[in-house]
Amino acid sequence: MKLLLAEDDPLFRRLLQRTLESDYEIVTVPDGRTAWDALQAPDHPRIAALDWMMPRLDGVQLCRQVRATPAIANTYILLITGRGGAADTVVGLNAGADDYIVKPFNPDELKARVKVGERIVGLQDKLADHIVGLERALEHVKVLQGLLPICSYCKRIRDDRNYWQQLEMYLSDHSDLVFSHGICPECYEKHWKLELAQAAETKSGQ
């Protein structure tokens, strides 16, 4: 998974990279404006670790911009700062940060917090896939709930392209139904009983 590290201090940025690069594809940037550009790229990082105090655009401002942009609003944001007061934590979380870690921190704690973000992003992806599946199923339901033109004689269905299809073919195309063919009692009496009896008589007379 791709992870963005935005930190203006080169030494600390390298420390962050070494801590996380074994588990993630790391993108490093030196300021908030470059971080904003990276988050808007087509294959943008899904997790971002942002320093609070950065030139051009600070971490809190960047959080607000991300949350206001629908295409990247679900990015998991970890705000990294030396400001450890309760009031600062509230400001950071209210700006849109998902988590908050204060410098200096234990590298294992950082890795654990980023892992939380990875799990949440994974759950978001699963939920999105589930929603897509439900929407597709709903489309099929809507198709089968509509008014279907059917021939009074041959019982074929007219589809939305004005083609006439056998009923079973139409239902197979618009649902997950699989047909197993048989003969109902009425059709057996009407079409098959007499023919089978005649065939039996013919066979016995040979």
C-alpha positions as CSV (number, residue, x, y, z in Angstrom):
1,M,0.0,0.0,0.0
2,K,1.2,3.5,-0.8
3,L,1.9,5.9,2.1
4,L,2.7,9.6,2.0
5,L,5.2,11.1,4.4
6,A,5.1,14.9,4.5
7,E,7.8,16.4,6.7
8,D,10.0,19.5,6.1
9,D,12.9,18.3,8.3
10,P,15.1,16.1,6.1
11,L,16.6,14.1,8.9
12,F,13.3,13.4,10.5
13,R,11.7,12.6,7.1
14,R,14.4,10.0,6.5
15,L,13.8,8.5,10.0
16,L,10.1,8.2,9.2
17,Q,10.9,6.6,5.9
18,R,13.3,4.0,7.4
19,T,10.7,3.1,10.0
20,L,8.0,2.4,7.5
21,E,9.6,1.5,4.2
22,S,9.7,-2.3,4.9
23,D,5.9,-2.4,4.9
24,Y,4.8,0.3,2.6
25,E,5.5,2.0,-0.7
26,I,6.7,5.4,0.6
27,V,6.2,8.8,-1.1
28,T,8.2,11.5,0.7
29,V,7.6,15.3,0.2
30,P,9.1,18.3,2.0
31,D,6.1,20.6,2.3
32,G,2.3,20.8,2.4
33,R,1.8,22.1,-1.1
34,T,3.8,19.2,-2.6
35,A,1.9,16.8,-0.3
36,W,-1.4,18.2,-1.7
37,D,-0.2,17.6,-5.2
38,A,0.7,14.0,-4.4
39,L,-2.7,13.3,-2.8
40,Q,-4.4,14.4,-6.0
41,A,-2.4,12.2,-8.3
42,P,-4.3,9.4,-10.1
43,D,-2.7,6.6,-8.0
44,H,-2.6,8.7,-4.8
45,P,-1.5,7.3,-1.4
46,R,-4.4,6.0,0.7
47,I,-2.6,6.8,4.0
48,A,-0.8,10.1,4.8
49,A,1.4,10.9,7.7
50,L,1.6,14.7,7.9
51,D,3.8,17.0,10.0
52,W,1.7,19.8,11.5
53,M,4.3,22.6,11.0
54,M,5.3,22.7,7.3
55,P,6.0,25.5,4.8
56,R,3.5,26.6,2.1
57,L,0.7,24.6,3.7
58,D,0.6,23.2,7.2
59,G,-0.8,19.8,8.2
60,V,-4.0,21.1,9.7
61,Q,-4.8,23.1,6.6
62,L,-4.0,20.1,4.4
63,C,-6.4,17.9,6.5
64,R,-9.2,20.4,5.9
65,Q,-8.5,20.5,2.2
66,V,-8.4,16.7,1.9
67,R,-11.7,16.3,3.8
68,A,-13.4,18.9,1.5
69,T,-12.3,17.1,-1.7
70,P,-14.7,14.1,-2.4
71,A,-12.2,12.1,-4.6
72,I,-9.6,11.8,-1.7
73,A,-11.8,12.5,1.3
74,N,-11.4,9.0,2.7
75,T,-7.6,9.2,2.9
76,Y,-6.4,8.0,6.3
77,I,-4.5,10.9,7.9
78,L,-2.0,10.6,10.8
79,L,-1.0,14.0,12.1
80,I,2.6,14.2,13.5
81,T,3.5,17.1,15.7
82,G,5.6,18.4,18.6
83,R,2.4,20.1,19.9
84,G,1.2,17.7,22.6
85,G,-1.4,19.8,24.4
86,A,-5.0,18.6,24.7
87,A,-6.2,21.8,22.9
88,D,-3.9,21.0,20.0
89,T,-5.1,17.4,19.7
90,V,-8.7,18.7,19.5
91,V,-7.7,21.2,16.8
92,G,-6.0,18.5,14.8
93,L,-8.8,15.9,15.1
94,N,-11.4,18.5,14.3
95,A,-9.5,19.5,11.2
96,G,-10.0,15.9,9.9
97,A,-7.0,13.9,11.2
98,D,-7.9,10.3,11.9
99,D,-5.1,9.9,14.5
100,Y,-2.5,12.1,16.2
101,I,1.0,11.3,17.4
102,V,3.4,13.6,19.3
103,K,7.1,13.9,18.7
104,P,9.3,12.3,20.0
105,F,7.6,8.9,19.6
106,N,8.5,5.3,19.7
107,P,8.9,3.8,16.2
108,D,6.9,0.8,17.1
109,E,4.0,3.0,18.2
110,L,4.2,4.8,14.8
111,K,4.1,1.5,12.9
112,A,1.2,0.3,15.0
113,R,-0.8,3.4,14.4
114,V,-0.2,3.3,10.6
115,K,-1.3,-0.4,10.7
116,V,-4.6,0.8,12.2
117,G,-4.9,3.1,9.2
118,E,-4.2,0.2,6.8
119,R,-6.9,-1.9,8.3
120,I,-9.4,0.9,8.1
121,V,-8.6,1.6,4.4
122,G,-9.0,-2.2,3.8
123,L,-12.4,-2.1,5.4
124,Q,-13.4,0.9,3.3
125,D,-12.4,-1.0,0.1
126,K,-14.4,-4.0,1.1
127,L,-17.4,-1.9,1.9
128,A,-17.1,-0.1,-1.5
129,D,-17.0,-3.5,-3.3
130,H,-20.0,-4.6,-1.3
131,I,-22.0,-1.5,-2.3
132,V,-21.1,-2.0,-6.0
133,G,-22.4,-5.6,-5.8
134,L,-25.6,-4.4,-4.2
135,E,-26.1,-1.7,-6.8
136,R,-25.6,-4.3,-9.6
137,A,-28.1,-6.6,-7.9
138,L,-30.6,-3.7,-7.5
139,E,-30.3,-2.9,-11.2
140,H,-31.3,-6.5,-12.0
141,V,-34.3,-6.2,-9.6
142,K,-35.3,-2.9,-11.2
143,V,-35.2,-4.5,-14.7
144,L,-37.4,-7.4,-13.6
145,Q,-39.9,-5.1,-11.8
146,G,-40.7,-3.1,-14.9
147,L,-43.5,-3.6,-17.4
148,L,-42.5,-6.4,-19.8
149,P,-44.2,-6.7,-23.2
150,I,-45.0,-10.4,-23.8
151,C,-46.5,-12.0,-26.8
152,S,-49.9,-13.5,-26.2
153,Y,-49.2,-16.5,-28.4
154,C,-45.6,-17.6,-28.2
155,K,-44.9,-15.9,-24.8
156,R,-41.7,-14.2,-26.0
157,I,-40.5,-11.1,-24.2
158,R,-39.6,-7.8,-26.0
159,D,-36.4,-6.4,-24.6
160,D,-35.3,-2.7,-24.5
161,R,-33.6,-3.1,-27.9
162,N,-37.0,-4.2,-29.4
163,Y,-35.8,-7.8,-29.9
164,W,-38.1,-10.7,-29.0
165,Q,-36.6,-13.3,-26.8
166,Q,-37.7,-16.6,-25.3
167,L,-38.8,-16.0,-21.7
168,E,-36.1,-18.2,-20.2
169,M,-33.4,-16.5,-22.2
170,Y,-34.6,-13.0,-21.1
171,L,-34.6,-14.1,-17.4
172,S,-31.2,-15.7,-17.7
173,D,-29.8,-12.4,-19.2
174,H,-31.3,-10.2,-16.4
175,S,-30.8,-12.4,-13.4
176,D,-28.7,-15.2,-11.9
177,L,-31.3,-17.8,-12.7
178,V,-30.3,-21.1,-14.3
179,F,-33.1,-23.2,-15.8
180,S,-33.5,-27.0,-15.4
181,H,-36.0,-28.3,-17.9
182,G,-38.8,-30.8,-17.1
183,I,-42.4,-31.5,-18.0
184,C,-45.3,-30.4,-15.9
185,P,-48.3,-32.8,-15.3
186,E,-50.6,-30.9,-17.6
187,C,-48.2,-30.9,-20.5
188,Y,-47.4,-34.6,-19.9
189,E,-51.2,-35.4,-20.2
190,K,-51.6,-33.2,-23.2
191,H,-48.5,-33.9,-25.2
192,W,-46.7,-37.0,-24.1
193,K,-49.0,-39.5,-22.5
194,L,-50.7,-40.6,-25.7
195,E,-47.5,-40.6,-27.7
196,L,-45.8,-42.8,-25.1
197,A,-48.7,-45.2,-25.0
198,Q,-48.7,-45.5,-28.8
199,A,-44.9,-46.1,-28.8
200,A,-45.4,-48.8,-26.1
201,E,-48.1,-50.5,-28.2
202,T,-45.9,-50.4,-31.3
203,K,-43.0,-51.9,-29.5
204,S,-45.2,-54.7,-28.0
205,G,-46.6,-55.6,-31.4
206,Q,-43.2,-56.1,-33.0
